Amino acid sequence: MTWLVWTVLGVLVLGLLAVSWWFDRDARRRGATPTSGAAMGSAARGRKLETLRRSSQQVMGGATPRSQDAHAETWRRPPRR
C-alpha cells in the first residue's frame, strides 16, 4: 500500500514538473525573460508608489469641474516608465 502512495505522489510531482516546463518554454518562445525576486519586488514597489502618487493627486485637488477633469486624467494616462 505504501508503494502505491509514493508512486502516486511521484507521478503527481513529475506531472507538475512537466507542466511547469511546458509553460516556461512557451513563455520564453514569446519573449519572456526570467525575473529575480529583487526585480519583482522593485516593480511591485514602483507600482504601489505610482498608485499612491495618483491617489494623492486626486485627494489634493479642488472641487471645480476643471480640476476634477485634470485629476481624472491622471488615472487615464499610462504611468511613466
N, CA, C and O atoms as CSV, one atom per row, in Angstrom:
chain,resi,resn,atom,element,x,y,z
A,1,MET,N,N,0.825,-1.200,0.000
A,1,MET,CA,C,0.000,0.000,0.000
A,1,MET,C,C,0.869,1.264,0.000
A,1,MET,O,O,0.538,2.258,-0.646
A,2,THR,N,N,1.984,1.206,0.737
A,2,THR,CA,C,2.876,2.363,0.807
A,2,THR,C,C,3.457,2.680,-0.562
A,2,THR,O,O,3.572,3.846,-0.940
A,3,TRP,N,N,3.818,1.651,-1.294
A,3,TRP,CA,C,4.408,1.877,-2.622
A,3,TRP,C,C,3.421,2.576,-3.544
A,3,TRP,O,O,3.822,3.363,-4.401
A,4,LEU,N,N,2.131,2.295,-3.374
A,4,LEU,CA,C,1.108,2.937,-4.199
A,4,LEU,C,C,1.046,4.448,-3.910
A,4,LEU,O,O,0.962,5.261,-4.831
A,5,VAL,N,N,1.089,4.803,-2.629
A,5,VAL,CA,C,1.043,6.224,-2.247
A,5,VAL,C,C,2.257,6.956,-2.808
A,5,VAL,O,O,2.116,8.038,-3.376
A,6,TRP,N,N,3.458,6.375,-2.655
A,6,TRP,CA,C,4.671,7.014,-3.157
A,6,TRP,C,C,4.681,7.087,-4.674
A,6,TRP,O,O,5.191,8.046,-5.252
A,7,THR,N,N,4.123,6.084,-5.310
A,7,THR,CA,C,4.051,6.100,-6.772
A,7,THR,C,C,3.128,7.218,-7.247
A,7,THR,O,O,3.459,7.946,-8.183
A,8,VAL,N,N,1.991,7.350,-6.612
A,8,VAL,CA,C,1.043,8.411,-6.988
A,8,VAL,C,C,1.667,9.783,-6.743
A,8,VAL,O,O,1.540,10.679,-7.577
A,9,LEU,N,N,2.337,9.951,-5.605
A,9,LEU,CA,C,2.993,11.223,-5.332
A,9,LEU,C,C,4.101,11.508,-6.349
A,9,LEU,O,O,4.256,12.644,-6.797
A,10,GLY,N,N,4.859,10.492,-6.706
A,10,GLY,CA,C,5.913,10.672,-7.700
A,10,GLY,C,C,5.365,11.063,-9.056
A,10,GLY,O,O,5.908,11.948,-9.718
A,11,VAL,N,N,4.297,10.411,-9.473
A,11,VAL,CA,C,3.679,10.733,-10.760
A,11,VAL,C,C,3.115,12.153,-10.727
A,11,VAL,O,O,3.216,12.887,-11.710
A,12,LEU,N,N,2.528,12.532,-9.612
A,12,LEU,CA,C,1.989,13.882,-9.471
A,12,LEU,C,C,3.103,14.929,-9.574
A,12,LEU,O,O,2.947,15.929,-10.275
A,13,VAL,N,N,4.211,14.709,-8.888
A,13,VAL,CA,C,5.326,15.647,-8.942
A,13,VAL,C,C,5.899,15.715,-10.355
A,13,VAL,O,O,6.179,16.804,-10.857
A,14,LEU,N,N,6.074,14.577,-10.991
A,14,LEU,CA,C,6.583,14.574,-12.365
A,14,LEU,C,C,5.625,15.290,-13.318
A,14,LEU,O,O,6.061,16.002,-14.223
A,15,GLY,N,N,4.332,15.101,-13.115
A,15,GLY,CA,C,3.340,15.797,-13.942
A,15,GLY,C,C,3.414,17.301,-13.761
A,15,GLY,O,O,3.345,18.050,-14.736
A,16,LEU,N,N,3.555,17.750,-12.521
A,16,LEU,CA,C,3.672,19.189,-12.265
A,16,LEU,C,C,4.963,19.756,-12.858
A,16,LEU,O,O,4.966,20.864,-13.395
A,17,LEU,N,N,6.042,19.010,-12.762
A,17,LEU,CA,C,7.290,19.455,-13.376
A,17,LEU,C,C,7.156,19.576,-14.890
A,17,LEU,O,O,7.655,20.528,-15.490
A,18,ALA,N,N,6.487,18.618,-15.497
A,18,ALA,CA,C,6.304,18.657,-16.954
A,18,ALA,C,C,5.447,19.849,-17.369
A,18,ALA,O,O,5.755,20.523,-18.352
A,19,VAL,N,N,4.388,20.107,-16.633
A,19,VAL,CA,C,3.511,21.240,-16.953
A,19,VAL,C,C,4.259,22.559,-16.784
A,19,VAL,O,O,4.145,23.442,-17.634
A,20,SER,N,N,5.029,22.707,-15.694
A,20,SER,CA,C,5.766,23.957,-15.496
A,20,SER,C,C,6.834,24.136,-16.570
A,20,SER,O,O,7.060,25.252,-17.038
A,21,TRP,N,N,7.490,23.049,-16.963
A,21,TRP,CA,C,8.480,23.141,-18.039
A,21,TRP,C,C,7.806,23.576,-19.340
A,21,TRP,O,O,8.349,24.406,-20.069
A,22,TRP,N,N,6.642,23.030,-19.632
A,22,TRP,CA,C,5.933,23.363,-20.867
A,22,TRP,C,C,5.545,24.844,-20.897
A,22,TRP,O,O,5.770,25.529,-21.894
A,23,PHE,N,N,4.962,25.331,-19.802
A,23,PHE,CA,C,4.551,26.735,-19.763
A,23,PHE,C,C,5.761,27.668,-19.814
A,23,PHE,O,O,5.699,28.716,-20.455
A,24,ASP,N,N,6.855,27.305,-19.151
A,24,ASP,CA,C,8.057,28.125,-19.186
A,24,ASP,C,C,8.629,28.181,-20.595
A,24,ASP,O,O,9.045,29.244,-21.057
A,25,ARG,N,N,8.651,27.046,-21.275
A,25,ARG,CA,C,9.168,27.012,-22.645
A,25,ARG,C,C,8.293,27.859,-23.562
A,25,ARG,O,O,8.798,28.589,-24.416
A,26,ASP,N,N,6.977,27.758,-23.381
A,26,ASP,CA,C,6.053,28.536,-24.198
A,26,ASP,C,C,6.229,30.030,-23.946
A,26,ASP,O,O,6.216,30.824,-24.886
A,27,ALA,N,N,6.394,30.414,-22.685
A,27,ALA,CA,C,6.576,31.830,-22.346
A,27,ALA,C,C,7.883,32.356,-22.928
A,27,ALA,O,O,7.924,33.479,-23.432
A,28,ARG,N,N,8.939,31.573,-22.868
A,28,ARG,CA,C,10.228,32.023,-23.413
A,28,ARG,C,C,10.168,32.157,-24.931
A,28,ARG,O,O,10.830,33.024,-25.500
A,29,ARG,N,N,9.392,31.320,-25.583
A,29,ARG,CA,C,9.215,31.466,-27.034
A,29,ARG,C,C,8.572,32.802,-27.368
A,29,ARG,O,O,8.863,33.402,-28.402
A,30,ARG,N,N,7.688,33.265,-26.474
A,30,ARG,CA,C,7.013,34.546,-26.698
A,30,ARG,C,C,7.843,35.721,-26.216
A,30,ARG,O,O,7.391,36.863,-26.303
A,31,GLY,N,N,9.036,35.476,-25.712
A,31,GLY,CA,C,9.929,36.560,-25.352
A,31,GLY,C,C,10.036,36.863,-23.876
A,31,GLY,O,O,10.641,37.868,-23.504
A,32,ALA,N,N,9.473,36.036,-23.029
A,32,ALA,CA,C,9.565,36.289,-21.593
A,32,ALA,C,C,10.988,36.009,-21.109
A,32,ALA,O,O,11.667,35.115,-21.613
A,33,THR,N,N,11.414,36.779,-20.139
A,33,THR,CA,C,12.727,36.563,-19.542
A,33,THR,C,C,12.542,36.273,-18.062
A,33,THR,O,O,11.597,36.769,-17.448
A,34,PRO,N,N,13.419,35.487,-17.488
A,34,PRO,CA,C,13.283,35.209,-16.053
A,34,PRO,C,C,13.525,36.474,-15.237
A,34,PRO,O,O,14.373,37.294,-15.587
A,35,THR,N,N,12.784,36.623,-14.163
A,35,THR,CA,C,12.886,37.796,-13.314
A,35,THR,C,C,13.278,37.349,-11.914
A,35,THR,O,O,12.714,36.394,-11.381
A,36,SER,N,N,14.236,38.036,-11.324
A,36,SER,CA,C,14.651,37.691,-9.969
A,36,SER,C,C,13.624,38.210,-8.965
A,36,SER,O,O,12.778,39.043,-9.290
A,37,GLY,N,N,13.718,37.709,-7.764
A,37,GLY,CA,C,12.821,38.165,-6.711
A,37,GLY,C,C,13.009,39.645,-6.411
A,37,GLY,O,O,12.043,40.357,-6.137
A,38,ALA,N,N,14.254,40.104,-6.462
A,38,ALA,CA,C,14.526,41.526,-6.201
A,38,ALA,C,C,13.892,42.399,-7.277
A,38,ALA,O,O,13.353,43.464,-6.974
A,39,ALA,N,N,13.954,41.955,-8.535
A,39,ALA,CA,C,13.356,42.743,-9.618
A,39,ALA,C,C,11.837,42.780,-9.495
A,39,ALA,O,O,11.217,43.814,-9.740
A,40,MET,N,N,11.237,41.647,-9.112
A,40,MET,CA,C,9.776,41.627,-8.936
A,40,MET,C,C,9.361,42.517,-7.772
A,40,MET,O,O,8.345,43.206,-7.856
A,41,GLY,N,N,10.136,42.514,-6.681
A,41,GLY,CA,C,9.833,43.372,-5.541
A,41,GLY,C,C,9.963,44.834,-5.897
A,41,GLY,O,O,9.143,45.658,-5.490
A,42,SER,N,N,11.001,45.159,-6.662
A,42,SER,CA,C,11.193,46.545,-7.094
A,42,SER,C,C,10.052,47.007,-7.990
A,42,SER,O,O,9.579,48.135,-7.858
A,43,ALA,N,N,9.612,46.151,-8.891
A,43,ALA,CA,C,8.490,46.502,-9.769
A,43,ALA,C,C,7.205,46.688,-8.960
A,43,ALA,O,O,6.420,47.597,-9.234
A,44,ALA,N,N,6.993,45.826,-7.966
A,44,ALA,CA,C,5.797,45.952,-7.130
A,44,ALA,C,C,5.829,47.255,-6.343
A,44,ALA,O,O,4.812,47.940,-6.238
A,45,ARG,N,N,7.007,47.609,-5.780
A,45,ARG,CA,C,7.112,48.879,-5.057
A,45,ARG,C,C,6.859,50.056,-5.984
A,45,ARG,O,O,6.217,51.030,-5.591
A,46,GLY,N,N,7.357,49.975,-7.208
A,46,GLY,CA,C,7.127,51.052,-8.168
A,46,GLY,C,C,5.651,51.220,-8.491
A,46,GLY,O,O,5.151,52.341,-8.583
A,47,ARG,N,N,4.948,50.089,-8.663
A,47,ARG,CA,C,3.507,50.172,-8.942
A,47,ARG,C,C,2.753,50.753,-7.759
A,47,ARG,O,O,1.828,51.546,-7.941
A,48,LYS,N,N,3.141,50.364,-6.539
A,48,LYS,CA,C,2.478,50.903,-5.354
A,48,LYS,C,C,2.719,52.402,-5.217
A,48,LYS,O,O,1.796,53.158,-4.911
A,49,LEU,N,N,3.954,52.829,-5.444
A,49,LEU,CA,C,4.252,54.268,-5.359
A,49,LEU,C,C,3.510,55.057,-6.435
A,49,LEU,O,O,3.041,56.166,-6.179
A,50,GLU,N,N,3.403,54.492,-7.631
A,50,GLU,CA,C,2.669,55.170,-8.708
A,50,GLU,C,C,1.187,55.311,-8.342
A,50,GLU,O,O,0.581,56.356,-8.580
A,51,THR,N,N,0.618,54.267,-7.767
A,51,THR,CA,C,-0.782,54.331,-7.335
A,51,THR,C,C,-0.943,55.353,-6.216
A,51,THR,O,O,-1.910,56.115,-6.204
A,52,LEU,N,N,-0.007,55.373,-5.282
A,52,LEU,CA,C,-0.063,56.345,-4.195
A,52,LEU,C,C,0.053,57.772,-4.732
A,52,LEU,O,O,-0.652,58.671,-4.274
A,53,ARG,N,N,0.946,57.978,-5.707
A,53,ARG,CA,C,1.101,59.305,-6.304
A,53,ARG,C,C,-0.193,59.748,-6.978
A,53,ARG,O,O,-0.636,60.885,-6.816
A,54,ARG,N,N,-0.787,58.841,-7.727
A,54,ARG,CA,C,-2.034,59.205,-8.421
A,54,ARG,C,C,-3.160,59.474,-7.443
A,54,ARG,O,O,-3.927,60.420,-7.625
A,55,SER,N,N,-3.271,58.649,-6.400
A,55,SER,CA,C,-4.354,58.875,-5.441
A,55,SER,C,C,-4.133,60.159,-4.659
A,55,SER,O,O,-5.102,60.841,-4.324
A,56,SER,N,N,-2.883,60.510,-4.357
A,56,SER,CA,C,-2.652,61.764,-3.641
A,56,SER,C,C,-2.975,62.957,-4.541
A,56,SER,O,O,-3.425,63.992,-4.048
A,57,GLN,N,N,-2.756,62.833,-5.828
A,57,GLN,CA,C,-3.137,63.911,-6.739
A,57,GLN,C,C,-4.654,64.051,-6.781
A,57,GLN,O,O,-5.171,65.160,-6.922
A,58,GLN,N,N,-5.360,62.951,-6.660
A,58,GLN,CA,C,-6.823,63.019,-6.644
A,58,GLN,C,C,-7.304,63.735,-5.382
A,58,GLN,O,O,-8.212,64.564,-5.447
A,59,VAL,N,N,-6.703,63.420,-4.241
A,59,VAL,CA,C,-7.170,63.966,-2.966
A,59,VAL,C,C,-6.809,65.437,-2.829
A,59,VAL,O,O,-7.593,66.212,-2.281
A,60,MET,N,N,-5.641,65.837,-3.314
A,60,MET,CA,C,-5.170,67.202,-3.117
A,60,MET,C,C,-5.875,68.217,-4.014
A,60,MET,O,O,-5.719,69.420,-3.807
A,61,GLY,N,N,-6.629,67.776,-4.984
A,61,GLY,CA,C,-7.272,68.699,-5.917
A,61,GLY,C,C,-8.499,69.366,-5.327
A,61,GLY,O,O,-9.048,68.934,-4.313
A,62,GLY,N,N,-8.906,70.423,-5.990
A,62,GLY,CA,C,-10.116,71.116,-5.572
A,62,GLY,C,C,-11.353,70.423,-6.121
A,62,GLY,O,O,-11.285,69.310,-6.641
A,63,ALA,N,N,-12.477,71.102,-5.993
A,63,ALA,CA,C,-13.736,70.507,-6.395
A,63,ALA,C,C,-14.321,71.158,-7.643
A,63,ALA,O,O,-15.498,70.957,-7.945
A,64,THR,N,N,-13.531,71.927,-8.366
A,64,THR,CA,C,-14.058,72.539,-9.583
A,64,THR,C,C,-14.088,71.509,-10.699
A,64,THR,O,O,-13.303,70.561,-10.686
A,65,PRO,N,N,-14.980,71.678,-11.661
A,65,PRO,CA,C,-15.042,70.699,-12.760
A,65,PRO,C,C,-13.729,70.582,-13.524
A,65,PRO,O,O,-13.351,69.491,-13.953
A,66,ARG,N,N,-13.032,71.706,-13.694
A,66,ARG,CA,C,-11.768,71.663,-14.429
A,66,ARG,C,C,-10.723,70.838,-13.675
A,66,ARG,O,O,-10.015,70.033,-14.280
A,67,SER,N,N,-10.626,71.033,-12.365
A,67,SER,CA,C,-9.646,70.270,-11.591
A,67,SER,C,C,-10.046,68.799,-11.509
A,67,SER,O,O,-9.181,67.924,-11.488
A,68,GLN,N,N,-11.334,68.523,-11.463
A,68,GLN,CA,C,-11.773,67.125,-11.447
A,68,GLN,C,C,-11.397,66.435,-12.752
A,68,GLN,O,O,-11.002,65.270,-12.747
A,69,ASP,N,N,-11.517,67.149,-13.872
A,69,ASP,CA,C,-11.109,66.574,-15.154
A,69,ASP,C,C,-9.604,66.310,-15.173
A,69,ASP,O,O,-9.153,65.281,-15.676
A,70,ALA,N,N,-8.842,67.237,-14.627
A,70,ALA,CA,C,-7.387,67.076,-14.600
A,70,ALA,C,C,-6.994,65.896,-13.725
A,70,ALA,O,O,-6.096,65.134,-14.079
A,71,HIS,N,N,-7.652,65.743,-12.601
A,71,HIS,CA,C,-7.329,64.631,-11.715
A,71,HIS,C,C,-7.779,63.303,-12.308
A,71,HIS,O,O,-7.108,62.286,-12.134
A,72,ALA,N,N,-8.889,63.306,-12.994
A,72,ALA,CA,C,-9.327,62.071,-13.650
A,72,ALA,C,C,-8.358,61.669,-14.752
A,72,ALA,O,O,-8.171,60.483,-15.023
A,73,GLU,N,N,-7.742,62.663,-15.385
A,73,GLU,CA,C,-6.777,62.375,-16.444
A,73,GLU,C,C,-5.544,61.655,-15.907
A,73,GLU,O,O,-4.913,60.885,-16.630
A,74,THR,N,N,-5.196,61.903,-14.635
A,74,THR,CA,C,-4.038,61.198,-14.063
A,74,THR,C,C,-4.277,59.697,-14.024
A,74,THR,O,O,-3.321,58.922,-14.049
A,75,TRP,N,N,-5.534,59.275,-13.962
A,75,TRP,CA,C,-5.836,57.837,-13.946
A,75,TRP,C,C,-5.910,57.273,-15.354
A,75,TRP,O,O,-5.713,56.074,-15.549
A,76,ARG,N,N,-6.191,58.117,-16.338
A,76,ARG,CA,C,-6.350,57.622,-17.716
A,76,ARG,C,C,-5.030,57.421,-18.423
A,76,ARG,O,O,-4.885,56.481,-19.204
A,77,ARG,N,N,-4.060,58.287,-18.168
A,77,ARG,CA,C,-2.806,58.183,-18.918
A,77,ARG,C,C,-1.953,57.048,-18.350
A,77,ARG,O,O,-2.029,56.755,-17.157
A,78,PRO,N,N,-1.158,56.420,-19.178
A,78,PRO,CA,C,-0.318,55.335,-18.688
A,78,PRO,C,C,0.805,55.879,-17.817
A,78,PRO,O,O,1.261,57.004,-18.023
A,79,PRO,N,N,1.250,55.094,-16.851
A,79,PRO,CA,C,2.322,55.582,-15.982
A,79,PRO,C,C,3.626,55.744,-16.745
A,79,PRO,O,O,3.893,55.028,-17.709
A,80,ARG,N,N,4.436,56.702,-16.294
A,80,ARG,CA,C,5.743,56.934,-16.918
A,80,ARG,C,C,6.690,55.817,-16.543
A,80,ARG,O,O,6.700,55.361,-15.399
A,81,ARG,N,N,7.478,55.379,-17.489
A,81,ARG,CA,C,8.467,54.320,-17.217
A,81,ARG,C,C,9.850,54.895,-17.267
A,81,ARG,O,O,10.827,54.173,-17.067
